[in-house]
Amino acid sequence: MPAKKSATPTQAMKRSVEAAHKGYDEAVQSAYYEAVQSAKEQVDTVQEQAKKSSAAMANGYQDLAALNRDNIEAVVRSSAVVAKGVESLSRGLMAYAQQSIGTNIATANAIFGARSLREVIDVQNEFARSGFGSFWAESAKLTDMSLRVASDAMAPLQARFKLTMERMTSPIDDR
């Protein structure tokens, strides 16, 4: 039975970085999905309340229509923030990928130009150290961007939700 080849440190590091990238991508997608789901739930709640109230507010139809129009505008504003945020995140990921490719090429050239095994090990160790540090720094930056996008996207929806709930729960005579 032939002996099983063990992975080289470069292959192991590559698999580790790929696994970390995959984990980060999944975390960003999960956060984005949760933000969208929360927005949908809030919009659904607002729409459900609007439907229930519109029958009782026959005389206040114009007011309700304006409220719903403003709610829809808030959803549109929120969607625009999400779209811009996803675009920024994509640009950030692409910039990091390009930087990583450049670093990988430079490291490969340094390894091929090494004159001793010690020099190869030193180049590989520096590559692993800087790559790991760079990865975590970029992950933190993208996480911050993701949280900022989610917060900014929720702001118009939360404001409209609060206003809508106040309008829907206040007596008609108080309007």
C-alpha positions in Angstrom: 0.0 0.0 0.0 1.6 3.3 -1.0 2.3 5.8 1.7 -0.2 8.7 2.0 1.4 12.1 1.0 1.1 14.6 3.8 0.1 18.2 2.9 2.9 20.7 2.6 2.8 23.7 4.9 1.8 25.9 2.0 -1.1 23.6 1.1 -2.2 23.4 4.8 -2.0 27.2 5.1 -4.0 27.5 1.8 -6.7 25.2 3.1 -6.7 27.0 6.4 -7.1 30.4 4.7 -9.8 29.0 2.3 -11.7 27.6 5.3 -11.4 30.9 7.1 -12.6 32.8 4.0 -15.5 30.4 3.6 -16.4 30.9 7.3 -16.2 34.7 6.9 -18.3 34.6 3.7 -20.9 32.4 5.5 -21.0 34.8 8.5 -21.4 37.9 6.2 -24.2 36.1 4.2 -25.9 35.0 7.5 -25.8 38.6 8.9 -27.1 40.0 5.6 -29.9 37.4 5.5 -30.8 38.1 9.1 -31.0 41.8 8.5 -33.1 41.3 5.4 -35.4 38.9 7.3 -35.8 41.3 10.1 -36.7 44.1 7.7 -39.2 41.8 6.0 -40.7 40.9 9.3 -41.0 44.6 10.2 -42.5 45.5 6.8 -44.9 42.5 7.1 -45.9 43.7 10.6 -46.5 47.2 9.3 -48.5 46.0 6.4 -50.6 43.7 8.5 -51.4 46.5 10.9 -52.2 48.8 8.0 -54.6 46.2 6.6 -56.3 45.7 10.0 -56.6 49.4 10.6 -57.8 50.5 7.1 -61.2 49.0 7.6 -61.8 51.0 10.8 -60.3 54.2 9.3 -62.6 54.7 6.3 -62.5 58.4 6.8 -58.8 58.5 7.3 -57.9 56.7 4.1 -55.8 59.6 2.8 -53.8 59.7 6.0 -53.2 56.0 5.9 -52.2 56.1 2.2 -49.6 58.7 3.0 -48.3 56.6 5.9 -48.0 53.5 3.8 -46.3 55.5 1.0 -43.8 56.8 3.5 -43.2 53.3 4.8 -42.6 52.1 1.2 -40.2 55.0 0.7 -38.4 53.9 3.9 -38.1 50.4 2.5 -36.7 51.8 -0.8 -34.2 53.9 1.1 -33.2 50.9 3.2 -32.8 48.7 0.1 -30.6 51.4 -1.5 -28.3 51.4 1.6 -28.1 47.6 1.5 -27.2 47.7 -2.2 -24.5 50.3 -1.7 -23.2 48.4 1.3 -23.0 45.1 -0.6 -21.2 46.9 -3.4 -18.7 48.3 -0.9 -18.2 44.9 0.7 -17.7 43.4 -2.7 -15.1 46.0 -3.6 -13.3 45.4 -0.3 -13.2 41.7 -0.9 -11.9 42.1 -4.4 -9.2 44.5 -3.2 -8.2 42.0 -0.6 -8.2 39.1 -3.1 -6.0 41.2 -5.5 -3.6 42.1 -2.6 -3.5 38.4 -1.6 -2.7 37.3 -5.1 0.1 39.8 -5.3 1.5 38.7 -2.0 1.3 35.0 -3.1 3.1 35.7 -6.3 5.9 37.7 -4.5 6.2 34.9 -2.0 6.4 32.2 -4.7 9.1 34.2 -6.5 11.1 34.6 -3.2 10.8 30.9 -2.5 12.0 30.0 -6.1 14.8 32.5 -5.7 15.9 31.1 -2.3 19.4 29.8 -2.1 19.0 27.5 1.0 16.3 25.6 2.8 16.6 28.0 5.7 15.8 30.9 3.4 12.8 29.0 2.1 11.6 28.3 5.6 12.1 32.0 6.6 10.1 33.2 3.5 7.3 30.7 4.2 7.2 31.7 7.9 7.0 35.4 7.1 4.3 34.7 4.5 2.2 32.7 7.0 2.6 35.3 9.7 1.8 38.3 7.5 -1.0 36.4 5.7 -2.7 35.4 9.0 -2.4 39.0 10.3 -3.7 40.5 7.1 -6.6 38.1 7.0 -7.7 38.9 10.5 -7.3 42.6 9.9 -9.4 42.4 6.7 -12.0 40.2 8.4 -12.4 42.8 11.2 -12.7 45.6 8.6 -15.3 43.8 6.6 -17.2 42.8 9.7 -17.3 46.4 10.8 -18.5 47.4 7.4 -21.2 44.7 7.5 -22.5 45.8 10.8 -22.5 49.5 9.7 -24.5 48.6 6.6 -27.0 46.6 8.6 -27.4 49.4 11.1 -27.7 52.0 8.4 -30.2 49.9 6.5 -32.4 49.3 9.5 -32.5 53.0 10.6 -35.2 54.2 8.2 -37.3 51.0 8.8 -37.1 51.3 12.5 -38.1 55.0 12.4 -41.1 54.3 10.2 -42.1 51.2 12.2 -42.1 53.3 15.4 -44.1 56.1 13.8 -46.5 53.7 12.2 -47.1 51.9 15.5 -47.7 55.2 17.3 -50.2 56.2 14.6 -52.0 52.8 14.6 -52.3 52.7 18.3 -53.4 56.3 18.9 -57.1 57.1 18.9 -58.4 58.5 15.7 -59.6 61.6 17.4 -56.0 62.5 18.5 -54.9 62.8 14.9 
